[in-house]
């Protein structure tokens, strides 16, 4: 996984300023392996003593999206989540406690994409595959 230092150095090469907000956000995304929403981001910044308004946070998220540092993740909710761009993976989403966990699948999905290209003449440029269910703790609560 890419380190915060590597990402920040790469951004510096593009002429980006290294504000406390930017450094903190890159650090958060490098440390957190699950997609985070605005609430988690705002609480994290507050815990770091960084007080900025909502517009500034969203502007910075847009900057990081445009520079391919983070990506939006759609988990079927009515809120945006963000995570560090990196190795392709999918998510396990608990419908009980809303916990999210990354899961890596083998390369068979790539084989399916090649078959789709060959059979349907459709080139897949991206896909989303998320698994919804109950985590071990929520299963125990329900039994």
Secondary structure as GFF3:
##gff-version 3
##sequence-region A 1 143
A	DSSP	alpha_helix	4	13	.	.	.	ID=ss1
A	DSSP	alpha_helix	20	31	.	.	.	ID=ss2
A	DSSP	beta_strand	36	37	.	.	.	ID=ss3
A	DSSP	alpha_helix	38	47	.	.	.	ID=ss4
A	DSSP	alpha_helix	54	66	.	.	.	ID=ss5
A	DSSP	beta_strand	70	73	.	.	.	ID=ss6
A	DSSP	beta_strand	81	84	.	.	.	ID=ss7
A	DSSP	beta_strand	90	94	.	.	.	ID=ss8
A	DSSP	beta_strand	100	103	.	.	.	ID=ss9
A	DSSP	alpha_helix	108	120	.	.	.	ID=ss10
A	DSSP	beta_strand	130	133	.	.	.	ID=ss11
A	DSSP	alpha_helix	136	142	.	.	.	ID=ss12
###
